[in-house]
């Protein structure tokens, strides 16, 4: 097909989709508890720069990913203290967290711009499978975070549907007053869910600087945090649908790099905005069915809870 290697395209789609899936999985858990954190982009950027800095300094990508998770969780903790303890507006605080994260990551990363990483996150070879034609390099020759994104999604799906703690979290998101009345710690549950979401966003950011483009550049997530937020709505807060949404948007992101290779004469500016245009169109389409949105949205999403009444 005009010299385009479809195997390479598939590998590129996986790479583009992985950070979306990681961030959206974390945000889904946060929103299921009734907390709306719009600071995904900021948490991803801070995770990206901290992960890169720690990996560069220590030579260990494992330490870098762990540090990125802690950095994302620390950013989420700031959000949680402000919104859950001090009862500030969640939308405004989330937007402020993104602005803060963009500035903080640029400040921390100023000394790392242009510094090369010794190598990207290493690919894992699965004996007997990695060498298979076509499927080998696509499915069995990926880095650890790709497999972690699948494991995290499966784990979250099981947690929300089958575990007692998951049922409590969903109860808190659907009716925090009722959950409080029967003795569940609403604020504790929301703190933990928010911290988990922040850690996942930090790991998603680390994927950018350690695997996707193994370097640090200011604002390198380029709006992917907002797409991850849209994915949660696209998936109707259902974990199984996140995979489809993440790979759909990841595919659109890669499409912009290859579409002109198919001989289609489209201005590069239009091609660059394809992922964000698709996000807007999907949200508009979903919003048109208000009944479906109401049925799937956690009833207490974005609503503050005050145990004192």
N, C-alpha and C positions, 0 to 999 in steps of 0.2 A: 504493500500500500504506500506508493511514493517513497519507498525506502525506509519507512518507519518500522522500527523493531517493536512489535506489539508486546513482547516479553518485557522489554525495557520500559514501555509505557505502563504496563501493569505494576511493575516494581515501583515506578514513580508515583502511581496512584496510591499505593499502600503507604509510601513515605509521606505523601501529602495528607492522607487521611488519618494517620496515627495520632498526631497532636490534637486534631479535632475530636477524635473519639475519647482520648484521655481527658481532655478538659470538659467535654460534654458529660461524660460519666460522673465526674466529680460534681459538676453543677446540678445534675439531675438529683443526686442524693441531697444536696443542699436545698433545692427547691421542694423536694418531697417533704422536707421537714417544715416547710412554710416560710423559708428565708429566700429572698430574692437578692442575690449578690451580682450586681452588674460590673463588678471589678475584675472579671475574668482576664481581660486583656492586660491589666496592670500586674496581676499575679503571675501571668505567663511570662511577661517581660522580666520581672524580678527573678523568677526561677531560671530563666534563660541565662541571665548575666551571672548569677551566683553559681549555677551549675558549670558554666564555662570557666569562671575564675578558679573554682575549687579543683576542677579537672586539670586545668593548666598548671596550677601550683603543686598538686599532689601527684599528677600523672595517673590518677585512678578515676575512670569514668563512673565507677560504682559510687565512690564518695561524692562525685559531682552530682549525680542524680539524687542521692540522699540529701545533699545540701540544698538542692533545688526544691525538693519536697518540703524541707523545713522552712525555706524562705517563703514558699507559697503559703504554707500554714501560718507563718508569722504575719503575713499580709492579711490573711483571712481572720486572724485573731484580732487585729486592729479593727476590722470591719465588725466583728462579733461584739467586741466591747462597746463600740459606739452604738450599734443598732439593738443589741439584745439587753445590754445593761443600762446604757444611757438613753435608749429608746429614740435615737435619731431616725430620720426618714431613711428607709432602706434604699430607695431609688437614688436619692441625692448622695447618700454616703457611698454607694457603689460606683457612681460616676466619679466622685472625688477620689476613690481608691484607684480607679484606672488612671486618672490624671497624675496622681501621686506616684503610681508605679512606673508610668512612662518617664517622669522626671527623675525618679530615684535610679532606675535602671540606666538611664543615660549618664547620670553622675558617676555611678559605680563603674560603668563600662567604659568611661572615657579613656582610661589607660590601656584598655584591651583591644581597642579598634585596630585592625590590621595585624594583630598577633595570630599566627597560625597555630592550630591544634595539631599535635603530632600525628593524629589519625582520628577519623570519626569513630563513633561507637561501633565496636567490631561486630561483624555478622556471625551468627551461630551456624555452624555446619552440623546437620543431622545425618549421621552415617547412614548410607544406603538410600537416603531420600533427597539430599541436597543436589546430587548429581543426576537426578531424573530429568529428562528433557521437558522443557517448558514449565511444568509444575515445580520442579526442583528449585530453581532460582526465585520463583514467585512465592511459594508457600514455605519452603524449608531452608531458605538461606536469608533470613532476616535477623535484625538485631534484637536484643532481649526486650526492648520496650515495645516492639510490635507485638510480640507474644504476650507481654504484660498487659497491653491494652485489651486483648481478647479475654485474658484471664480476669481482669478487673471487671469487665462488662458482665461476664458470666457470674462472677462472685456477687456483684451488686444485684443482678437479677434474682439470684437465689436468696440473697439477704432480704430484699424487699418483699418477696413473695412467700418465703418459707420460714424465715426465722422469727422468733418472738420479738427480738430487738427491731427488726425491720417493720413488723406490724405496729410496734409502738411509734416508730418514726413516722409512718404513714398516718397514724391516728393523730399525732401532734400536728402534722401538716393539714389534715382535713378538719380538725376541730380542737384547737389548743385548749379551749375552756373545758370541754368534756374530758380531754386527756388529763388535764390538771385536777379535775374534780375526782377522778378515780385514782389519783396518787402518782401519776407519772411526772417526772421532772422535765417540764417543757423547755426551760432555758438550757438545762444540761444537754438534752437531746439536740437542740438546735446548735449549741456550741460545737458539739462533736461533729455534726453533719457539716457545719460550715468549715471546720478545720480540715475535714477529709476533702471537701471540695477544693480548698486552697492548696492542699498537698498535691492533688491530682493536676491542678492547673500549673503548679510549679514543675512537676515532672513533664507536662506537655511543653512547657517553655524550654526545659532542658533538652528535649528532643530536637528542637530547632537548632540550638547552638552546638549540640554534640553529635547529631546524626544527619539531620536534613540539610543543613548548611554548616559544617563544622567550623564555625567562627562566630565572633560577636559583631553585630552591627546594630546601631541604634534603631529602635522600633522594628526589629526584624520579624515580629509576628504579623505585622501588616494587616491588622484587623481580624485575624483569625479568632480572637477571643469573642468578638461579636458574632461571628458565624457559629461558634460553639454554643453561645446563648440561644441563637435561633434554632439550632439543632434540637435542643431540649423541647421547644415548642413543636417543631416539626415532628418529633417522635411521640408527641402527646404524652410526655412524661413516662414513656414505656421503654425500659432498657433494650428490649429486643429490636426496637425500631431505630435505636441510635446507630447501630452498625450500618444499616441501609443508608441513613441520612449522612453519616460521616463519609462513607465511601462515594456517595452521590456527589457531595460537595467537593470531596477530594478529587474526584474525576473531573469535575468542572474546572477546578484549579489547574490541573494538568492539561486539560483541553486547551486552555489559553496559550500554553507553550507549544502546542503541536498543531493547532488548527490551521495556521498559515502554511504548515508543511503539507497539508492536504490540497494545496492549490486554491484555497478559498480566499478571495480578496476581501479582507475585512480590516478596517483601520486598527492599528495596534492599541490605540486608546480604548476602543470598544472591547477588544479582546481582554484587556487588563481588568476591566470592570465586570466581566462575566460572573465571577463567583459572588460578588456583592449584589449584582442585579438579580441573580437567581435567588439569593437570600430574601430580597425584598419581595419578589414575585411569590415565593413560597409562603411567606408570612401573610401577604395579602390574601392569598387563596385560603389559607387556614382560618384567618380572621373572618372570612365571609360566612363560615359555618359556626355561628355563635353558640348554638346548642352543643355541638361537639366540644368546643373549647371549654364551656362551663362544666361539662361532664368529666373532663379529664384533668382540668387544672386543680391542684391542691386548693381547697376552699380558703385556707388561711394564708395563701401565698402573699408575702409582702406586708402582712398585718402584724403589728407589734403586739406583744403579750406582756401584760403587767400583772404579776401574781398578787400584787397588793390591791388589785381592783381598778 
